[in-house]
Amino acid sequence: MNFIKSVPVLALLTAFAAYFLLPLLWLAISSTKSLGDLFSTPGLGFGEWKLWSNLSQLFAQDHGIFARWLFNTFAYAGVGAVGSTLISTAAGYALSKFHFTGKHGFFNTVLAGVLVPGTALVLPLYLLISAWGLANTYWSVLLPSLVSPFGVYLARIYSDASVPDELLDAARIDGSSEWRTFFAISLPILRPALLTMFLFAFVGIWNNFFLPLVMLSDQKLFPVTVGLQSWSVSTSEGNQQVLIALIVTGAFVSILPLLIGFSFLQRYWQGGLIVGSVKG
């Protein structure tokens, strides 16, 4: 009887799994095909094995520009995610553990920022970055990535749920400064939350497309998302049709770091979500 009741749930979960995994499977299989097999074989069917050849051509195309795009993406996502995590944690911790004038108004502003789509802010950010003379530089992508209203919101939830006020009061009585208390006591407790926020920020920056598309014009500064799109434009104009196979292979290579990162940090990420759910 229990099995019969679980059938609809299993069917729904299977459908969701197929929805998310089939495109990934198609991408993995397609990256092993030649340009001809890419269009002449079924989507989930294998053709002649050309993965190593595709990878070799991918990293040799345009004097190895794809490796530069990959490095840029790691730089944007890595530096941006670390900075965003630290800033969000400090802000969320302050909103949780300190009392000051305008605290609730500031937090409501943060919540409003969560509801604003990031794409709606790109053009105002471009005008601001241009006024500072930082357009078409690494800073034009990194600076906006350091601010995360959603990260501040999560940090406050985690701080409320996992950092006892009594522990902080005891540290203050022992003469610990606020900075020492934050770094030596609160941050280790918030470690699962930090990894959760880092992963959210890292994935968001890694997959970001519109912000670097607007901010950057130098091909050497492109992340993978914008770089592959520039190749796609070339193929749509009828030039270098061989780029289609390289775009597919490049897209597959670009998601591998995310898959590896989630595999190694999954248990910390799950622990952080459980901590947040206690208060959320």
NORHUGI-V752932 format. One record per helix or strand of 2 or more residues. SS is the DSSP state (alpha for helix, beta for strand). FROM is the first residue (numbers start at 0). TO is the last residue. If there is no record, write none. Layout:
ss=SS from=FROM to=TO
ss=SS from=FROM to=TO
//
This chain:
ss=alpha from=1 to=29
ss=alpha from=34 to=39
ss=alpha from=50 to=62
ss=alpha from=64 to=96
ss=alpha from=102 to=114
ss=alpha from=117 to=130
ss=alpha from=137 to=144
ss=alpha from=148 to=161
ss=alpha from=164 to=172
ss=alpha from=177 to=188
ss=alpha from=190 to=205
ss=alpha from=209 to=214
ss=alpha from=218 to=220
ss=alpha from=223 to=235
ss=alpha from=242 to=278
//
